[in-house]
Amino acid sequence: MTKQLDLNDYKQGIADLYNRRSQTYDDSKWHLRICQHLVEYSHVSSRQHILDIGTGTGHLAIEAARIVGEGGRVIGVDISSGMLELARCKVEALGLRNVEFQLADAESLNFSANSFDQILCANTFPWIEDKEATLRVWHLFLKPGGVIGIHTPADTAYVGYVVLREIFEKYGVLLEASNRIGTLEMCQNLFVDAGFEVIEIKTEQHGNYINLEQAKATWEGISRPPLAKYRNLSSKLSSEQLVKAKAEFEAKLEALQTEQGVWDELTTWYILGRKPETETLNSRESAT
Ligand SMILES: C[S@@+](CC[C@H](N)C(=O)[O-])C[C@H]1O[C@@H](n2cnc3c(N)ncnc32)[C@H](O)[C@@H]1O
């Protein structure tokens, strides 16, 4: 019998979204590149035990499995059975025997304490609903001295979201950044509060030109599941205000248009932390 997950509406929305996207997900090399960089920056090495959170079609898990070798082990977890199906096919075709995929919610995992050398999460952390609580749980699974590596877009990423936030702020509505964490300082604090030492933050500058229609489509995206729950705009503004805000949003994007299109900034962070060898009060707690 196929295992089913008991997901709330938000997470079921994510699982459905990726089940639909799974067949074409590997067409773009963007996610693969991010995974390769995260594996490189976190220094995955031979014989390690790695947990890949939101493994998707297994890009990171496969990269890591090649490095850890037969003496190591990689577990990839995801809530999308469609994505995992592809990941399993790829691993089988490659003949990798040290990687396993589990259909599981990253926010309610049940591994033994101190069981992984590294916990890595690429292109997935913004989806996590309760980031603080989840990081604390992952902290438990990591061996003392173990490494956590999270990739996330910066809060300045995605022009549509940036302009949207600016416009809504004028109406007194504060929207989350597209990374749903916020600034680099907020990311660091999140790590420290969960008990990690932040060892390094790598920043990569990416971006590309998109056409005006793509940029404007951000407006529609915010009112569709799964994120509609967080950005329930119709309950925050009257319909007249929404019409006005949309016109202002579009005008601002039009003003940003160049001959090549609208620049879609995609600054990317890799936040690398470590579980201390011996637990002490974290610096933010001890300061209070
Ligand atoms: C953009 S894909 C990233 C996949 C892979 N890490 C990569 O970089 O190619 C995001 C993945 O996170 C998964 N995901 C989102 N929320 C999750 C959760 N709470 N638990 C496990 N997986 C989750 C989605 O199903 C999806 O496969």
The ligand as a Gaussian input file, in Angstrom:
#p B3LYP/6-31G(d) Opt

LIG

0 1
 C       11.860000      23.721000      -5.543000
 S       11.765000      22.056000      -5.050000
 C       13.465000      21.720000      -4.558000
 C       13.857000      20.294000      -4.795000
 C       15.351000      20.026000      -4.638000
 N       15.822000      20.315000      -3.317000
 C       16.115000      20.836000      -5.654000
 O       16.762000      21.810000      -5.271000
 O       16.014000      20.516000      -6.837000
 C       10.991000      22.162000      -3.465000
 C       10.667000      20.800000      -2.894000
 O       10.366000      20.941000      -1.507000
 C        9.339000      20.035000      -1.197000
 N        8.733000      20.452000       0.071000
 C        8.078000      21.593000       0.344000
 N        7.678000      21.605000       1.623000
 C        8.089000      20.454000       2.178000
 C        7.964000      19.883000       3.471000
 N        7.320000      20.495000       4.461000
 N        8.514000      18.679000       3.693000
 C        9.171000      18.005000       2.705000
 N        9.295000      18.499000       1.454000
 C        8.768000      19.703000       1.192000
 C        8.440000      20.106000      -2.410000
 O        7.569000      19.012000      -2.494000
 C        9.460000      20.162000      -3.538000
 O        9.793000      18.881000      -4.015000

